[in-house]
């Protein structure tokens, strides 16, 4: 038998990188939510003349939702985990579609 061949391989983890402690491109929805919250705050406080405290509370709702979505359902989870969890919440975790159950959910 011939001599064994030795080949260098890269067994490293395939990473998309990290930005601000978030994996891959997860910083983009956060950045867009921050910009949207600032725009909403400016609209509420400067244009509609709503109290600044109330404007901050209203503008923080979308930002909080995006942060919760990323930190609970995306960060450190496999691809598609968020869709699977939402599907489980809506359909009870069944792999098959149950037309009767879908009719009850939609009506």
N, C-alpha and C positions, 0 to 999 in steps of 0.2 A: 504494500500500500504506500502511496506517496505521502509526503510530508503534509501536515495540516496547514491550511492557509489561515493567516491571521489578518483580519480586516478591521480597521478602525470604524466604529459606528458612533452615531450621535444618539445616545439614549436620553438626552436631556428633555425636559418638559417643554412642550410647545406652548409658549406664552405669547399673548398679544400685547404684553407690556402693562404697565400701571401708570396712571396719571392721578394725582391727588388721592392716592390710596384706592382708587377704583380700577377694576380690571378692564383691559381693552378700551373700547370706546364708550364706556358707561358714563364718562364725564360729560359727553355731549348733551344727553337729555337734562342733566343737572344744570349745565351752563345755559341751555335754552330756557329752562324753568326759572332760573334766576333772572335772566333778561326779561322774560315775560312777567315775572312778579314785579320787577322794577317799573316796567311799562304800565302794568295795571295799577300800581301804587300812584304813579304820576297821573294817570287818567282819573283815578278816584279822588285824589287829594287836590290836584291843581285845576283840573277841568270841571269836575262835578262838585268841588268844594265840600267833600266829606271830611269829617274829623280824621286827623292823622292816625290815631290809634285804631279806629275802625278800618281805615284804608290799609294799614299794615296787616291787620287780622284777615281781611278779605283777600289781600294779595298773597298772603302766605299759604292759603289753602292749596292752590295748584302746586306750589313748590314742595309742600309737605307730602302731597300725594305722590309726586315723582320720587322724592327721597325714600318714602316707604316702599314703593314699588321696586326701586333699585336695591335697597339694602335688605329687603326681606325676600324678594323673588328672583333677583338677578345676581347679586354679588356672591361669588363663591359657589354658584350653582351650575349644573351642566346646561348646555344649550337647550332651549325649549322648555325648561323647568317651569317658567312662569305660565306659559300656555297650558302645560299639563295640569298645573294646580288650578287654574281658572276653569279648565274643562272639567276637572274633578268637582269643583264647587258647583258648577252649573248642571252637570249630568250625573252626579253621584259616583263617578269613577268607573262607569261601565265602558268597556272597549267597543261595544256595538251600539248602534243607534237604535233607540226604542221610540218608534213614532208616537205611541200613546203618551209616553213621558214628555216628549218634546211638545206635543200639543198642549199638555197641562202647563208646561213652563211658559209657553208663548201666550196662553190665554189668561 
